[in-house]
Amino acid sequence: MHEGKIMPTVPVDEANCTDEQKQLAEHLIGLEKSALDKWFNGDVSGYRELWSRRSFTYFDGAHLERVEDHDTIDAFLDGVDGKLHAEEYDFRSPRVQFGDDMALLTYQLYANTNLIDMKYNCIELYQKEEGSQWRVIHSTWSFIRPMDMDFGSAEKIV
């Protein structure tokens, strides 16, 4: 089992959040960590389920263009399924900000995987969909300080 290190989920500067918002923040962070636990065990199903089929876009530092829909990200996930593994990961500084039926989760992700050393700023825009299910409608994984990275040593994932 992967043990992601985690800091408090509701920072001091968000002390004005309602109890409901604090519970929602914990829930969304739990959804994200569940998907990451699977991800680093070679199982893409967590993100496949978490990312909205109704409306989804994705930016990644390794891709030149935005992914425009769930079908396209599905093809990417098919190529990664079973290939990416890490003994542990570090889930740092999560913060959730709220809007009407939307929430923005940001965090930093560090992991030394079998394919690449991950150092990402992650942005997940959640929206409440039918049946009160929270799904990610936009995801961005951008490199932390890309000028410090050695891309030559990264193995091709797909």
C-alpha atoms as an extended CHARMM CRD file, in Angstrom:
* protein
*
       158  EXT
         1         1  MET       CA              0.0000000000        0.0000000000        0.0000000000  PROA      1               0.0000000000
         2         2  HSD       CA              1.2580000000        3.4420000000       -0.8140000000  PROA      2               0.0000000000
         3         3  GLU       CA              1.5650000000        5.8890000000        1.9840000000  PROA      3               0.0000000000
         4         4  GLY       CA              1.2470000000        9.4450000000        0.7810000000  PROA      4               0.0000000000
         5         5  LYS       CA              2.5020000000       12.0060000000        3.2380000000  PROA      5               0.0000000000
         6         6  ILE       CA             -0.1560000000       14.6050000000        3.8490000000  PROA      6               0.0000000000
         7         7  MET       CA             -0.2910000000       17.9000000000        5.6290000000  PROA      7               0.0000000000
         8         8  PRO       CA             -3.4190000000       19.4150000000        7.2050000000  PROA      8               0.0000000000
         9         9  THR       CA             -6.0640000000       19.7610000000        4.5260000000  PROA      9               0.0000000000
        10        10  VAL       CA             -7.6370000000       23.0310000000        5.5800000000  PROA      10              0.0000000000
        11        11  PRO       CA             -4.8800000000       25.6280000000        6.0040000000  PROA      11              0.0000000000
        12        12  VAL       CA             -5.0350000000       28.2060000000        8.7530000000  PROA      12              0.0000000000
        13        13  ASP       CA             -5.8240000000       30.9610000000        6.2330000000  PROA      13              0.0000000000
        14        14  GLU       CA             -9.0670000000       29.1420000000        5.3990000000  PROA      14              0.0000000000
        15        15  ALA       CA            -10.3430000000       29.2200000000        8.9580000000  PROA      15              0.0000000000
        16        16  ASN       CA            -13.3750000000       31.1160000000        7.6140000000  PROA      16              0.0000000000
        17        17  CYS       CA            -14.6190000000       27.9830000000        5.8340000000  PROA      17              0.0000000000
        18        18  THR       CA            -17.9080000000       26.5600000000        7.0060000000  PROA      18              0.0000000000
        19        19  ASP       CA            -18.0250000000       23.1100000000        8.5750000000  PROA      19              0.0000000000
        20        20  GLU       CA            -19.7040000000       21.8810000000        5.3860000000  PROA      20              0.0000000000
        21        21  GLN       CA            -16.8390000000       23.2630000000        3.2710000000  PROA      21              0.0000000000
        22        22  LYS       CA            -14.2550000000       21.6650000000        5.5640000000  PROA      22              0.0000000000
        23        23  GLN       CA            -16.0300000000       18.3050000000        5.2250000000  PROA      23              0.0000000000
        24        24  LEU       CA            -16.1910000000       18.7290000000        1.4460000000  PROA      24              0.0000000000
        25        25  ALA       CA            -12.4730000000       19.5810000000        1.3390000000  PROA      25              0.0000000000
        26        26  GLU       CA            -11.6990000000       16.3770000000        3.2440000000  PROA      26              0.0000000000
        27        27  HSD       CA            -13.9530000000       14.4040000000        0.8850000000  PROA      27              0.0000000000
        28        28  LEU       CA            -12.3530000000       15.8070000000       -2.2930000000  PROA      28              0.0000000000
        29        29  ILE       CA             -8.8360000000       15.2890000000       -0.9620000000  PROA      29              0.0000000000
        30        30  GLY       CA             -9.8540000000       11.7320000000       -0.1030000000  PROA      30              0.0000000000
        31        31  LEU       CA            -11.0690000000       11.1710000000       -3.6710000000  PROA      31              0.0000000000
        32        32  GLU       CA             -7.7940000000       12.5060000000       -5.0390000000  PROA      32              0.0000000000
        33        33  LYS       CA             -5.6460000000       10.4370000000       -2.6900000000  PROA      33              0.0000000000
        34        34  SER       CA             -7.6260000000        7.3160000000       -3.5430000000  PROA      34              0.0000000000
        35        35  ALA       CA             -6.9560000000        7.9060000000       -7.2490000000  PROA      35              0.0000000000
        36        36  LEU       CA             -3.2510000000        8.5300000000       -6.5110000000  PROA      36              0.0000000000
        37        37  ASP       CA             -2.9920000000        5.3650000000       -4.4130000000  PROA      37              0.0000000000
        38        38  LYS       CA             -4.2310000000        3.3910000000       -7.4160000000  PROA      38              0.0000000000
        39        39  TRP       CA             -2.1580000000        5.4310000000       -9.9030000000  PROA      39              0.0000000000
        40        40  PHE       CA              1.1150000000        4.5980000000       -8.1830000000  PROA      40              0.0000000000
        41        41  ASN       CA              0.1120000000        0.9530000000       -8.0940000000  PROA      41              0.0000000000
        42        42  GLY       CA             -0.2450000000        0.8310000000      -11.8960000000  PROA      42              0.0000000000
        43        43  ASP       CA             -4.0360000000        1.1740000000      -11.8160000000  PROA      43              0.0000000000
        44        44  VAL       CA             -5.5200000000        4.0880000000      -13.7770000000  PROA      44              0.0000000000
        45        45  SER       CA             -9.1340000000        3.3350000000      -12.8040000000  PROA      45              0.0000000000
        46        46  GLY       CA             -9.1610000000        5.9470000000      -10.0210000000  PROA      46              0.0000000000
        47        47  TYR       CA             -8.5960000000        8.8300000000      -12.4200000000  PROA      47              0.0000000000
        48        48  ARG       CA            -10.6770000000        7.2420000000      -15.1580000000  PROA      48              0.0000000000
        49        49  GLU       CA            -13.6350000000        7.3590000000      -12.7290000000  PROA      49              0.0000000000
        50        50  LEU       CA            -12.7840000000       10.6890000000      -11.0980000000  PROA      50              0.0000000000
        51        51  TRP       CA            -12.3790000000       12.6670000000      -14.3090000000  PROA      51              0.0000000000
        52        52  SER       CA            -15.7430000000       13.7540000000      -15.7160000000  PROA      52              0.0000000000
        53        53  ARG       CA            -17.0930000000       11.9750000000      -18.7780000000  PROA      53              0.0000000000
        54        54  ARG       CA            -19.5600000000       14.8260000000      -19.3250000000  PROA      54              0.0000000000
        55        55  SER       CA            -17.0440000000       17.6630000000      -19.5680000000  PROA      55              0.0000000000
        56        56  PHE       CA            -13.2730000000       17.2980000000      -19.1870000000  PROA      56              0.0000000000
        57        57  THR       CA            -10.0600000000       19.0660000000      -20.1990000000  PROA      57              0.0000000000
        58        58  TYR       CA             -6.4650000000       18.3830000000      -19.2130000000  PROA      58              0.0000000000
        59        59  PHE       CA             -3.0730000000       20.1090000000      -19.4280000000  PROA      59              0.0000000000
        60        60  ASP       CA              0.1830000000       18.2870000000      -18.7410000000  PROA      60              0.0000000000
        61        61  GLY       CA              3.7210000000       19.6240000000      -18.9940000000  PROA      61              0.0000000000
        62        62  ALA       CA              4.6340000000       16.7170000000      -21.2690000000  PROA      62              0.0000000000
        63        63  HSD       CA              1.9010000000       17.4320000000      -23.8410000000  PROA      63              0.0000000000
        64        64  LEU       CA              1.9160000000       20.2960000000      -26.3170000000  PROA      64              0.0000000000
        65        65  GLU       CA             -1.8390000000       20.7770000000      -26.4580000000  PROA      65              0.0000000000
        66        66  ARG       CA             -4.8130000000       20.5960000000      -24.1380000000  PROA      66              0.0000000000
        67        67  VAL       CA             -6.6870000000       17.3050000000      -23.9920000000  PROA      67              0.0000000000
        68        68  GLU       CA            -10.2560000000       18.2110000000      -24.9330000000  PROA      68              0.0000000000
        69        69  ASP       CA            -12.3780000000       15.3160000000      -23.6730000000  PROA      69              0.0000000000
        70        70  HSD       CA            -12.5910000000       12.1270000000      -21.6490000000  PROA      70              0.0000000000
        71        71  ASP       CA            -12.2720000000        9.8700000000      -24.7140000000  PROA      71              0.0000000000
        72        72  THR       CA             -8.8380000000       11.3250000000      -25.4720000000  PROA      72              0.0000000000
        73        73  ILE       CA             -7.6170000000       11.0000000000      -21.8870000000  PROA      73              0.0000000000
        74        74  ASP       CA             -9.0030000000        7.4430000000      -21.8570000000  PROA      74              0.0000000000
        75        75  ALA       CA             -6.6130000000        6.5590000000      -24.7000000000  PROA      75              0.0000000000
        76        76  PHE       CA             -3.7110000000        8.0330000000      -22.7110000000  PROA      76              0.0000000000
        77        77  LEU       CA             -4.7770000000        6.1200000000      -19.5910000000  PROA      77              0.0000000000
        78        78  ASP       CA             -4.9380000000        2.8850000000      -21.6030000000  PROA      78              0.0000000000
        79        79  GLY       CA             -1.2830000000        3.4050000000      -22.5280000000  PROA      79              0.0000000000
        80        80  VAL       CA             -0.1930000000        4.0030000000      -18.9290000000  PROA      80              0.0000000000
        81        81  ASP       CA             -2.3160000000        1.2820000000      -17.2920000000  PROA      81              0.0000000000
        82        82  GLY       CA             -0.1270000000       -1.2050000000      -15.4390000000  PROA      82              0.0000000000
        83        83  LYS       CA              3.1210000000        0.6380000000      -16.2120000000  PROA      83              0.0000000000
        84        84  LEU       CA              3.6180000000        3.2990000000      -13.5270000000  PROA      84              0.0000000000
        85        85  HSD       CA              4.6580000000        2.3250000000      -10.0000000000  PROA      85              0.0000000000
        86        86  ALA       CA              6.0400000000        4.0460000000       -6.9050000000  PROA      86              0.0000000000
        87        87  GLU       CA              6.5850000000        2.7700000000       -3.3850000000  PROA      87              0.0000000000
        88        88  GLU       CA              5.3900000000        6.0690000000       -1.9320000000  PROA      88              0.0000000000
        89        89  TYR       CA              4.5020000000        9.5970000000       -2.8760000000  PROA      89              0.0000000000
        90        90  ASP       CA              4.4100000000       12.9430000000       -1.1430000000  PROA      90              0.0000000000
        91        91  PHE       CA              1.1120000000       14.8760000000       -1.3560000000  PROA      91              0.0000000000
        92        92  ARG       CA              2.0470000000       18.3810000000       -0.1830000000  PROA      92              0.0000000000
        93        93  SER       CA              0.1830000000       21.5280000000        0.7100000000  PROA      93              0.0000000000
        94        94  PRO       CA             -3.3340000000       20.6420000000       -0.4140000000  PROA      94              0.0000000000
        95        95  ARG       CA             -5.7560000000       23.5390000000       -0.4970000000  PROA      95              0.0000000000
        96        96  VAL       CA             -9.4040000000       23.6050000000       -1.5120000000  PROA      96              0.0000000000
        97        97  GLN       CA            -11.1800000000       26.7980000000       -2.5760000000  PROA      97              0.0000000000
        98        98  PHE       CA            -14.9190000000       26.9220000000       -3.1050000000  PROA      98              0.0000000000
        99        99  GLY       CA            -17.4650000000       28.2950000000       -5.5580000000  PROA      99              0.0000000000
       100       100  ASP       CA            -21.0830000000       27.3970000000       -6.3350000000  PROA      100             0.0000000000
       101       101  ASP       CA            -21.1350000000       23.6260000000       -6.9410000000  PROA      101             0.0000000000
       102       102  MET       CA            -17.4180000000       23.8530000000       -7.7490000000  PROA      102             0.0000000000
       103       103  ALA       CA            -14.2270000000       23.4260000000       -5.7910000000  PROA      103             0.0000000000
       104       104  LEU       CA            -10.6050000000       23.9210000000       -6.7460000000  PROA      104             0.0000000000
       105       105  LEU       CA             -8.0380000000       21.5390000000       -5.2620000000  PROA      105             0.0000000000
       106       106  THR       CA             -4.3670000000       22.4580000000       -5.6080000000  PROA      106             0.0000000000
       107       107  TYR       CA             -1.4020000000       20.5310000000       -4.2610000000  PROA      107             0.0000000000
       108       108  GLN       CA              2.1670000000       19.5250000000       -5.0010000000  PROA      108             0.0000000000
       109       109  LEU       CA              3.0100000000       15.9290000000       -5.8420000000  PROA      109             0.0000000000
       110       110  TYR       CA              6.4140000000       14.3070000000       -5.4940000000  PROA      110             0.0000000000
       111       111  ALA       CA              7.1470000000       10.6690000000       -6.3770000000  PROA      111             0.0000000000
       112       112  ASN       CA             10.0870000000        8.6550000000       -7.6030000000  PROA      112             0.0000000000
       113       113  THR       CA              8.4500000000        6.1970000000       -9.9670000000  PROA      113             0.0000000000
       114       114  ASN       CA              9.8680000000        3.4300000000      -12.1130000000  PROA      114             0.0000000000
       115       115  LEU       CA              9.4500000000        5.6950000000      -15.1760000000  PROA      115             0.0000000000
       116       116  ILE       CA              9.9940000000        9.2910000000      -14.0690000000  PROA      116             0.0000000000
       117       117  ASP       CA             10.7280000000       11.3660000000      -10.9880000000  PROA      117             0.0000000000
       118       118  MET       CA              7.5030000000       13.3280000000      -10.5580000000  PROA      118             0.0000000000
       119       119  LYS       CA              7.5010000000       16.8670000000       -9.2590000000  PROA      119             0.0000000000
       120       120  TYR       CA              4.1740000000       18.4420000000      -10.1630000000  PROA      120             0.0000000000
       121       121  ASN       CA              1.9690000000       21.3590000000       -9.2580000000  PROA      121             0.0000000000
       122       122  CYS       CA             -1.4910000000       19.8030000000       -9.5670000000  PROA      122             0.0000000000
       123       123  ILE       CA             -4.7510000000       21.6420000000      -10.1310000000  PROA      123             0.0000000000
       124       124  GLU       CA             -8.0450000000       19.7540000000      -10.0550000000  PROA      124             0.0000000000
       125       125  LEU       CA            -11.2770000000       21.6540000000      -10.7080000000  PROA      125             0.0000000000
       126       126  TYR       CA            -14.1600000000       19.6890000000       -9.2410000000  PROA      126             0.0000000000
       127       127  GLN       CA            -17.8170000000       20.2080000000      -10.1210000000  PROA      127             0.0000000000
       128       128  LYS       CA            -20.8940000000       18.6320000000       -8.5880000000  PROA      128             0.0000000000
       129       129  GLU       CA            -22.5780000000       16.5790000000      -11.2850000000  PROA      129             0.0000000000
       130       130  GLU       CA            -25.7970000000       14.5790000000      -11.4150000000  PROA      130             0.0000000000
       131       131  GLY       CA            -26.5170000000       12.5730000000       -8.3020000000  PROA      131             0.0000000000
       132       132  SER       CA            -24.3770000000       14.9610000000       -6.2320000000  PROA      132             0.0000000000
       133       133  GLN       CA            -21.2160000000       13.2070000000       -7.4370000000  PROA      133             0.0000000000
       134       134  TRP       CA            -18.0890000000       15.3540000000       -7.4960000000  PROA      134             0.0000000000
       135       135  ARG       CA            -16.0170000000       14.9280000000      -10.6740000000  PROA      135             0.0000000000
       136       136  VAL       CA            -12.9560000000       16.7040000000      -12.0310000000  PROA      136             0.0000000000
       137       137  ILE       CA            -13.8310000000       18.7980000000      -15.0850000000  PROA      137             0.0000000000
       138       138  HSD       CA            -10.3190000000       20.2020000000      -15.5510000000  PROA      138             0.0000000000
       139       139  SER       CA             -6.9320000000       18.8700000000      -14.4860000000  PROA      139             0.0000000000
       140       140  THR       CA             -3.4980000000       20.4570000000      -14.8690000000  PROA      140             0.0000000000
       141       141  TRP       CA             -0.2400000000       18.7430000000      -13.9290000000  PROA      141             0.0000000000
       142       142  SER       CA              2.6120000000       21.2020000000      -14.4660000000  PROA      142             0.0000000000
       143       143  PHE       CA              6.2580000000       20.6170000000      -13.6430000000  PROA      143             0.0000000000
       144       144  ILE       CA              7.6510000000       22.2890000000      -10.5410000000  PROA      144             0.0000000000
       145       145  ARG       CA             10.6250000000       24.3350000000      -11.7350000000  PROA      145             0.0000000000
       146       146  PRO       CA             11.0370000000       22.6430000000      -15.1350000000  PROA      146             0.0000000000
       147       147  MET       CA             14.3340000000       24.4560000000      -15.6310000000  PROA      147             0.0000000000
       148       148  ASP       CA             15.7890000000       22.1930000000      -12.9130000000  PROA      148             0.0000000000
       149       149  MET       CA             14.6330000000       18.9350000000      -14.5210000000  PROA      149             0.0000000000
       150       150  ASP       CA             16.6390000000       16.4550000000      -16.5790000000  PROA      150             0.0000000000
       151       151  PHE       CA             14.1570000000       15.3500000000      -19.2110000000  PROA      151             0.0000000000
       152       152  GLY       CA             16.7440000000       13.2130000000      -20.9780000000  PROA      152             0.0000000000
       153       153  SER       CA             16.5650000000       10.5770000000      -18.2560000000  PROA      153             0.0000000000
       154       154  ALA       CA             12.7720000000       10.2270000000      -18.3320000000  PROA      154             0.0000000000
       155       155  GLU       CA             11.5080000000        7.0440000000      -19.9780000000  PROA      155             0.0000000000
       156       156  LYS       CA              8.7010000000        7.1720000000      -22.4910000000  PROA      156             0.0000000000
       157       157  ILE       CA              5.4760000000        6.2710000000      -20.7210000000  PROA      157             0.0000000000
       158       158  VAL       CA              3.2930000000        5.5630000000      -23.7430000000  PROA      158             0.0000000000
